[in-house]
Amino acid sequence: LNFEAEIIPVKLEEFLISNTKVFDVIYIDPDRRPDANRKLFEIEACEPNVIALKNQLLDRCSELWIKLSPMMDINAIINSFSPNVNQLICIAFNNEMKEILVCLKPEALIPLLTATNITLNSTSSFTSTNPSEKPLLSTPLTYFFEPNLALVKSRLCMEYAVENNLRVLYPNGFFFTTNDLLTDLHGRIFEIVEVLPYKNELLKIFIKKT
């Protein structure tokens, strides 16, 4: 990137007291293992405690970006940083959740939620500000759709389903069905060959036939 970095070996709390500079962007990756090697999933237990320092940090920048564990709860993150959440991005690599990125701004905002799945060949993203719509229930149709984990983690499955005319297979579930072969996929799609009752003997017979 062709720039020189200045390393300041002090705690964030001390830096905010001694330095009054205002930045365009501040990026923080809180330590999730401050005690021995025990991994933590509560934001306030990480170091530095960005919840306690939020207002001070937002006084010093236009945007505050925080990297959090993929195990953290989305609603808990939004509630902890409300009303300053501008974006919340769930990032998966090859359908494995890796990180959650949160962007805070000084003003009150409506959070923009994004699910991003990265592979070696492509990157797919789906974004919504109001994931409240729900798809219709249905019995299995021509195809079975399994959303990627970024879509599940960001709780955008239902919104994605409504936008792509998918039907949900059971209430509050994350598996969907459709008669259309989707091309802009945020997950995996399978053709349904046969629908069987969930009985071991029937499954064994089906496996032998195939």
N, C-alpha and C positions, 0 to 999 in steps of 0.2 A: 504493500500500500504506500510505501515511500513516505513514511512519517516517523518522527522521533517520539517515543513514549517517555513520559516522566513518571517514575515510580516514587510514590510517597508512602513510606512504611509506617502508617498510623491507622488507628481504628477510624471507621467512618464517623462515629460520634465526635471524635477529636477534630477530624478534618472539617466538619461542618461548623465547628466553633471557631477554628483558626483561619478558615478560608471563606471569603464572602463572594467569590466569583460565581456568576450565573452562566449556566451551560445551555446549549441547544438541546442536548440529549444526555441523560445519565442511564447507564446500563449496570444492573446489579445481578450477580449470581450468588445468592446467599448460601453460606456453608450449611449443608444438611447433616453434617456429622461433627458438630462442635464438641461433643463428649465422646471420647474414645472413638469407636467405629460404629456406634449405634445410629442408624439412619433415621431421620425424623421426617414426618409428613405434616406437621403443623407449622404454618408460616411463622407464627410468633416464637417458635422454639429454635428457629434457624438464626444464624448470625451473619450479618447484622439483622436486628428485628425491624424489617422494613415497614411493618404495620405501625410501630411506635414512631418511626422516623418519617412516615409518609409526608406529613405536612411540611416538615423542614426540607425534605428533598424536592417537593413540588414548588417550593419557593425559590429553588435554585435552578430550575430547568423548565423547558417547554414540554418535554416528553420524558417520562420515567419508564424505562423498560426493565422488567424483572423476570428472570428465568426461574421456574418452579418445577418441583417434582411432578411427573405424570400421575403419581398416586394421589395427588391432592384433589379435593372435591371442587368442582366448578362453582357450585352455588356458594360454598364457603369462601372461595377466592373473591368472587364478586361482592359478597356481603362485607368481607374484611376491608376491601378497598373502595367501597361505595362512598360517594357517588362519582368517583374519579376514573372509573374503568372506561377507557376508550376502545381498546381491542383486547380480545382474549383468543389466542391461537393455540390449538392443540396440534402438535406435530408428531407424526408417526413416520417411521422408516420401514418400508416393506411390511406394513401393517402391524408394526410393533410400536406402541407408544413410547416416545423418547423424552419430550419436554412439553411444558406449557409456558408460553410467553404471554406476559401481561403488559399492556401499555397503559400508563396512567397520565392524565393531563390535569392541570389545576382546576379547570371548570367542571361543572356537573355534566355528565354525559349518559347516553344510552349505550350500553356495551354492544360492540360489534363482535359476534362470535364467528370464528373460522376454524374449519377442520382441514388440515393439510396432510396428505400422504405422499411421501417421497419414495421413489424407486430409483434403480440405476438408470432407467430409461425415460422416466417422466415424473412430473409433479402435478397432483390434482388438488384443487381447493374448492371448498363450498362455504359460503358466507351467508349469515342472516343476522338481522337485528331483533327479530321477534319470533323465536322458535316456539310458537304456541299452537299452530294448526296441527290437526291430527288426521291421518288418512283413514279411509273406510276399512272396515273389517272385510275379510274375504276368505273363502276356501281356496286351496291351491289352484292356480291358473296354469299358464304354460311354462313360466319360469319362476325360479326361486332366487331371491336376492339377499345376500349377506353383506351388510355395510362394513366398511373398514373401521378399524378401532378409533381412528381420529374422529370419525363421524359419530360413533357411539359415545366417546368421552366428552365431546363438545355438546352432546344432547341435541344434535341437529338432525337425527335420523328421521323424525316425523316430518320436519319441514322439507327435507330432501325428498321424502316419499310423496308428499303432497305435490311438490313441484314437478316430479317425474311420473305422476299418475300411478304410483305404486299402491298396493293394498297391503295392510298389515294382517298377519296370520292369527294373531291373538292380542287382546288388549294389553297395552303398555309393553309390547314385545319389540324385539329388534330384528325380526325376520319378516321379509316382505315377499309379495308375489305380484306378477304382472303378465300380461299377454304380449308386451313389447320387449324386443331384444335391445336393451340399452347399449349405447355406444360410449356415452360420456359417463363412465363408471366410477363410482366412489366405493367400490367393494367388488364382490365376486358374484357372478350370475351363473346359474345352472339350469339346464332344461329338465323339467320334471317328466320322468319316464312313467312312473306309476306311483300311486298313493296307497299306502297300506296301513291298516290299524297297527298300533304299537304292540306287537306280540312277537316274542322270540321265534316261535315256530314258523310264523309267516315270513320273517326276515331270513331265516335259514333257507327256506324254500326259494325265496327270491334270489338269494346269493348263488345258490346252486344253478338256477336257471340262467344266470348271467355269466 
